[in-house]
Amino acid sequence: MFWFNFLLVGLLLCLMWAGLLLARWATVRQREQYWKLGQLSVLDSRSQRMADVARALRRMDADQQMLDSLQQVLRDDLNRIRALDPSRTDIDQQLQALESPVAPLSREAQGGGAAVATEPELTAVQRQIQQALGVFTELYRAGRISASQWQTARDRLQELGIRVTVNSCLLMAQRAIEQEDGVRAVSYFSRAERLLNMTGLPAQEKEQKKRELKQERERALSQRSLLMSAASQMAQRVP
């Protein structure tokens, strides 16, 4: 009887120990699952923001070095998602999308270059550039890019914002001239001139843009003079 009770107690202790081990294993597994889901959520959110920013910057002819650093981090994150969740079937398409061509912004401005033709579009582009700066800042704080890469991105984004805004002002001034809206055209010329007097663009590019601005102003004044002359001649012919 003693040995039976001893074995019974031993068996119960073994079962309790096994239960504790099983509970501990389940807890560890649950924690790992929560950690993996948290990692996937962070990676998914960040990769989507990076993909949107990369697509927008490619449309604006952004600096290739800056784009390369962003897209490399994006590739790493997508591969990390696939490693955490091998069942994901969308990762290959997202990786392929990084190499797919995108429709560029308008090139109709004097001298070419990325530009948009309306104020709402320009506001959207400026917002995208700010979002890009936010993404690069987030990557720097997370240790995914170096301080020099972040500084380069910040400077290139500042240049890009000025460049696209100046090009867009020239394009919108052209449209205003076509619509015989001299007041609006002058307003866009003045806005472009103020931007060109700020720091941000390389000296050579700044001088080129100033020449383009001068040419467009002269063309606008010439066209306005011709219109006024034609209107005067028509008025003289009226009996």
C-alpha positions in Angstrom: 0.0 0.0 0.0 2.8 2.4 0.8 4.5 1.8 -2.5 1.2 2.2 -4.3 0.5 5.6 -2.6 4.1 6.6 -3.3 3.7 5.8 -7.0 0.4 7.5 -7.2 1.8 10.7 -5.6 4.7 10.5 -8.0 2.4 10.1 -11.0 0.3 13.1 -9.8 3.4 15.2 -9.4 4.6 14.2 -12.9 1.2 15.1 -14.3 1.3 18.4 -12.5 4.8 19.1 -13.8 3.8 18.2 -17.3 0.7 20.5 -17.0 3.0 23.3 -15.9 5.4 22.7 -18.7 2.5 22.6 -21.2 1.0 25.8 -19.8 4.4 27.5 -20.0 4.9 26.3 -23.6 1.4 27.6 -24.5 2.2 30.9 -22.8 5.5 31.2 -24.7 3.8 30.3 -28.0 1.1 32.8 -27.4 3.7 35.5 -26.6 5.6 34.6 -29.8 2.4 34.8 -31.8 1.5 38.2 -30.3 5.1 39.4 -31.1 4.9 38.1 -34.7 1.5 39.7 -35.2 2.8 43.0 -33.8 5.9 42.8 -36.0 3.7 42.1 -39.1 1.4 45.0 -38.3 4.4 47.4 -37.9 6.1 46.1 -41.1 2.8 46.1 -43.1 2.0 49.7 -42.1 5.5 51.0 -42.7 6.0 49.1 -46.0 2.7 50.6 -47.3 3.8 54.1 -46.5 7.2 53.5 -48.0 5.6 52.1 -51.2 3.3 55.1 -51.5 6.2 57.6 -51.0 8.5 55.7 -53.4 5.8 55.8 -56.1 5.2 59.5 -55.6 8.9 60.3 -55.6 9.5 58.3 -58.8 6.7 60.4 -60.5 8.6 63.5 -59.5 12.0 62.4 -60.9 13.4 62.4 -57.3 17.1 61.9 -56.6 18.0 58.2 -57.5 20.3 57.7 -54.5 17.6 58.8 -52.1 15.1 56.5 -53.9 17.5 53.6 -53.8 18.0 53.8 -50.0 14.2 54.0 -49.5 13.5 51.0 -51.8 16.2 48.9 -50.2 14.7 49.3 -46.8 11.3 48.5 -48.4 12.7 45.3 -50.0 14.1 44.3 -46.6 10.8 44.8 -44.9 8.9 42.9 -47.5 11.3 40.0 -47.3 11.0 40.1 -43.5 7.2 39.9 -43.8 7.5 36.9 -46.0 9.9 35.2 -43.5 7.4 35.8 -40.6 4.4 34.8 -42.6 5.3 32.4 -45.5 1.6 32.2 -46.5 1.6 35.7 -47.8 1.2 35.5 -51.6 1.3 39.3 -52.3 4.9 39.9 -51.4 6.3 39.0 -54.9 3.8 41.4 -56.5 4.8 44.2 -54.2 8.5 43.5 -54.9 7.8 43.6 -58.7 5.9 46.8 -58.3 9.1 48.5 -57.2 10.5 48.1 -60.7 7.3 48.8 -62.6 7.1 52.1 -64.5 4.9 54.9 -63.2 3.3 57.7 -65.0 5.4 60.9 -64.5 4.0 64.2 -63.6 3.5 66.7 -66.5 6.5 67.8 -68.6 4.7 70.7 -70.3 6.5 73.4 -68.3 9.1 75.6 -70.0 12.4 73.7 -69.9 10.7 70.4 -68.9 10.8 68.9 -65.4 8.1 67.5 -63.2 5.2 69.9 -62.8 1.4 70.0 -62.2 -1.1 72.3 -63.7 -3.5 73.1 -60.8 -3.2 74.4 -57.2 -5.0 71.3 -55.7 -2.5 69.0 -57.5 0.4 71.2 -56.3 -0.9 71.0 -52.7 -1.1 67.2 -53.0 2.5 67.0 -54.3 3.8 69.2 -51.5 1.9 67.0 -49.0 3.5 63.9 -50.5 7.0 65.4 -50.1 6.3 66.1 -46.4 5.1 62.5 -46.0 8.4 61.4 -47.6 10.3 63.4 -45.1 8.3 61.9 -42.3 9.1 58.3 -43.6 12.8 59.0 -43.8 12.8 60.5 -40.3 11.0 57.4 -39.0 13.5 55.1 -40.7 16.4 57.1 -39.2 15.0 57.0 -35.7 14.5 53.2 -36.1 18.1 52.8 -37.1 17.2 51.6 -40.6 19.2 54.4 -42.4 22.2 56.3 -41.3 22.4 60.0 -40.3 24.1 60.9 -43.6 21.3 59.1 -45.6 18.7 61.0 -43.6 20.5 64.4 -44.2 20.8 63.7 -47.9 17.1 62.8 -48.1 16.1 65.9 -46.2 18.2 68.2 -48.5 17.0 66.4 -51.7 13.4 66.6 -50.7 13.8 70.4 -50.0 15.3 70.8 -53.5 12.5 68.6 -55.0 9.8 70.7 -53.3 11.2 74.0 -54.7 11.9 72.5 -58.1 8.4 71.0 -58.6 6.7 74.2 -57.2 8.7 76.5 -59.6 8.0 74.2 -62.6 4.3 74.1 -61.6 4.2 77.9 -61.3 5.7 78.3 -64.8 3.2 75.8 -66.2 0.2 77.4 -64.5 1.4 80.8 -65.7 1.5 79.4 -69.3 -2.1 78.2 -68.9 -3.1 81.6 -67.5 -1.5 83.3 -70.5 -3.4 81.0 -72.9 -6.6 82.0 -71.0 -5.6 85.7 -71.3 -5.5 86.0 -67.5 -2.6 88.3 -67.1 -3.1 88.9 -63.4 -3.0 85.2 -62.5 0.1 84.7 -64.8 2.0 87.6 -63.0 1.0 86.1 -59.7 2.6 82.7 -60.6 5.7 84.4 -62.0 6.2 86.4 -58.8 5.7 83.2 -56.7 8.3 81.3 -58.8 10.7 84.3 -58.5 10.4 84.3 -54.7 11.2 80.6 -54.5 14.2 81.0 -56.8 15.6 83.7 -54.4 15.5 81.2 -51.6 18.3 78.7 -50.9 17.6 75.1 -51.9 18.4 74.6 -55.6 21.9 74.1 -57.0 23.3 77.4 -58.3 23.4 76.2 -62.0 19.8 75.0 -61.9 18.7 78.2 -60.2 20.2 80.3 -62.9 18.6 78.2 -65.6 15.2 78.5 -64.0 15.6 82.3 -63.7 16.3 82.4 -67.4 13.2 80.3 -68.1 11.2 82.7 -65.9 12.5 85.7 -67.7 11.6 84.2 -71.1 8.1 83.3 -70.0 7.6 86.8 -68.7 8.7 88.4 -71.9 6.5 86.0 -73.9 3.6 86.9 -71.7 4.2 90.7 -72.1 4.6 90.3 -75.9 1.4 88.3 -76.2 -0.5 90.8 -74.0 0.8 93.7 -76.2 -0.3 91.9 -79.4 -3.8 91.3 -77.9 -4.1 94.9 -76.9 -3.0 96.1 -80.3 -5.4 93.7 -82.1 -8.3 94.9 -79.8 -7.4 98.6 -80.5 -7.3 98.0 -84.3 -10.7 96.2 -84.2 -12.2 99.1 -82.2 -11.0 101.6 -84.8 -12.6 99.7 -87.6 -16.0 99.8 -85.9 -18.1 102.6 -87.5 
